[in-house]
């Protein structure tokens, strides 16, 4: 599992990437993803959808997925902050972004396919979404570990809607307080009856405080 921050000119790239596998295989995939992502941005590609498309091609090539049965890959939520235009461009591979402006929480879902793995279509393309950030805005990108966690009275998944509502409720608190509440809510949801089913990654960042 990897969260990455890379600087290129007047654009800042933040990604939450959830790789297949655990332990050594998961760490191997994380290294591949990080190195590919770094190389893509160093080549001057800073549009969110093109970054994910190039990452997909790179993973498939690195794992020789055209020639083997290897189907490893990764889900991703990626934001490109353009400082000059005060915009965030978002693209997702399975994973969404939640952003909060003027006390309202919005969700933009990613495309419903992963980075790497099997590919039946001729070319895998991702959708760019542009968000204006000329006012204070909180962004949250994350893996599916939190929303897919089973728990509660009926032992069901936590779900994206509940996470969105929770983030809206706590987004005005300091970041360390938000982290504490997110952890406490997850542990309470599990109630010691459910094991944690997956790694959990949530990245939150705020833009526009001084504008």
C-alpha positions in Angstrom: 0.0 0.0 0.0 1.5 3.3 -0.9 0.7 7.0 -0.6 2.8 9.2 -2.8 3.4 13.0 -3.1 5.4 14.2 -6.0 6.2 17.7 -7.2 6.4 18.7 -10.8 6.6 22.5 -11.6 3.4 24.2 -10.3 1.5 20.9 -10.0 1.4 18.7 -6.9 0.4 15.0 -7.3 -1.1 13.0 -4.4 -2.1 9.3 -4.9 -3.6 6.6 -2.7 -2.7 3.3 -4.2 -3.9 -0.1 -3.0 -1.8 -3.0 -4.4 -2.8 -6.6 -4.6 -1.1 -9.0 -2.2 0.1 -8.8 1.4 3.6 -9.1 3.0 6.4 -9.5 0.5 4.2 -9.7 -2.7 2.4 -6.6 -1.6 5.6 -4.8 -0.9 7.0 -5.8 -4.3 3.9 -4.4 -6.1 4.2 -1.2 -4.0 7.8 -0.7 -5.2 6.8 -1.3 -8.8 3.9 1.2 -8.5 6.0 3.9 -6.8 8.9 3.7 -9.3 6.5 3.7 -12.3 4.6 6.6 -10.9 7.7 8.6 -10.2 9.0 8.0 -13.7 5.7 8.9 -15.4 5.6 12.3 -13.6 9.3 13.0 -14.2 8.6 12.5 -18.0 6.2 15.5 -17.7 2.9 13.7 -17.6 0.8 15.5 -15.1 -2.8 14.9 -16.2 -4.5 12.6 -13.8 -6.1 10.3 -16.4 -3.0 10.0 -18.5 -0.9 9.2 -15.4 -3.2 6.3 -14.6 -3.2 5.1 -18.2 0.6 5.1 -18.3 0.7 3.4 -14.9 -1.5 0.7 -16.2 0.7 0.1 -19.3 3.8 0.1 -17.1 2.4 -2.5 -14.7 1.3 -4.8 -17.5 4.8 -4.5 -19.1 6.7 -4.9 -15.8 4.8 -8.1 -15.0 4.7 -9.3 -18.6 0.9 -9.8 -18.3 0.5 -10.1 -22.1 2.6 -13.3 -21.9 1.8 -14.8 -18.6 -1.2 -15.6 -16.3 -0.1 -12.9 -13.8 -3.1 -10.7 -12.9 -1.6 -8.6 -10.1 -2.4 -4.9 -10.1 -3.6 -2.0 -8.0 -6.5 0.3 -7.4 -5.8 4.0 -7.2 -7.3 7.4 -6.4 -5.1 10.2 -7.8 -5.3 14.0 -7.5 -3.3 16.6 -9.4 -3.3 20.0 -7.7 -2.6 22.8 -10.2 -1.5 25.8 -8.1 -1.8 28.4 -10.9 -5.4 27.5 -11.9 -6.5 26.5 -8.4 -8.0 23.3 -9.6 -7.8 19.6 -8.6 -8.0 17.0 -11.4 -9.0 13.6 -10.2 -9.0 10.2 -11.8 -9.6 6.9 -10.1 -9.1 3.2 -10.8 -12.0 1.6 -8.8 -11.4 4.1 -5.9 -13.3 7.5 -5.4 -12.5 10.9 -3.9 -14.6 12.6 -1.3 -14.3 16.4 -1.2 -16.0 19.0 1.0 -16.7 22.6 0.1 -19.1 25.0 1.9 -20.3 22.3 4.3 -21.3 19.9 1.5 -19.7 16.6 0.8 -19.4 15.3 -2.7 -18.2 11.9 -4.1 -16.7 11.3 -7.5 -16.3 7.6 -8.2 -13.4 6.2 -10.1 -13.6 4.2 -13.3 -14.6 0.6 -12.6 -11.4 -1.1 -13.6 -8.0 -1.5 -12.0 -4.4 -0.7 -12.9 -2.8 -3.8 -14.4 -4.5 -7.2 -14.4 -6.4 -8.7 -17.3 -7.3 -6.4 -20.2 -10.0 -7.2 -22.8 -10.4 -3.7 -24.2 -8.0 -2.4 -26.8 -6.8 0.5 -24.6 -7.6 1.3 -21.0 -8.5 4.9 -20.5 -9.5 6.8 -17.4 -11.8 9.7 -16.9 -10.5 13.2 -15.8 -12.7 15.2 -13.4 -11.9 18.8 -12.7 -12.8 20.5 -9.3 -12.4 24.2 -8.7 -10.7 24.9 -5.4 -10.9 28.7 -5.1 -12.3 28.3 -1.6 -11.2 26.1 1.3 -11.7 22.5 0.4 -11.0 19.2 2.1 -10.1 16.1 0.0 -10.0 12.5 1.0 -8.7 9.6 -1.0 -8.5 6.1 0.3 -8.3 2.4 -0.3 -11.4 0.2 0.1 -10.3 -1.3 3.5 -12.4 1.1 5.6 -15.6 1.0 3.6 -15.5 -2.8 3.0 -14.9 -3.6 6.7 -17.7 -5.8 8.2 -19.2 -4.8 11.6 -22.1 -3.2 13.3 -25.2 -4.9 14.6 -25.9 -6.7 11.4 -22.3 -7.5 10.5 -22.4 -5.6 7.2 -19.9 -3.4 5.4 -19.3 0.1 6.6 -20.0 1.5 3.0 -18.9 4.7 1.2 -22.0 6.6 2.2 -21.3 6.2 5.9 -17.6 7.2 5.4 -18.7 10.3 3.5 -21.1 11.3 6.3 -18.4 10.8 8.9 -15.9 12.9 7.0 -18.4 15.7 6.7 -19.1 15.6 10.4 -15.4 15.8 11.4 -13.8 17.7 8.5 -13.5 21.0 10.4 -11.5 19.4 13.2 -7.6 19.4 13.2 -6.2 16.6 11.1 -4.9 14.6 14.1 -8.4 14.7 15.7 -9.9 13.4 12.5 -7.4 10.5 12.4 -8.3 9.6 16.0 -12.0 9.6 15.3 -11.6 7.6 12.1 -9.7 4.9 14.1 -12.1 4.9 17.0 -15.1 4.6 14.6 -13.5 1.7 12.8 -12.6 -0.2 15.9 -16.1 0.4 17.4 -17.7 -0.8 14.1 -15.7 -4.1 14.4 -16.7 -4.4 18.1 -14.0 -7.1 18.6 -16.4 -9.5 16.7 -14.9 -9.0 13.3 -11.2 -9.3 12.2 -9.8 -6.5 10.0 -10.2 -7.8 6.5 -7.8 -5.5 4.6 -5.2 -2.8 5.0 -6.7 0.7 5.6 -5.4 3.8 4.0 -7.0 7.3 4.2 -5.3 10.4 3.0 -6.9 13.8 3.8 -5.6 17.2 2.7 -7.0 20.7 2.7 -6.5 23.4 0.0 -7.4 27.1 -0.1 -7.0 28.3 3.5 -5.2 31.5 2.5 -7.1 32.4 -0.6 
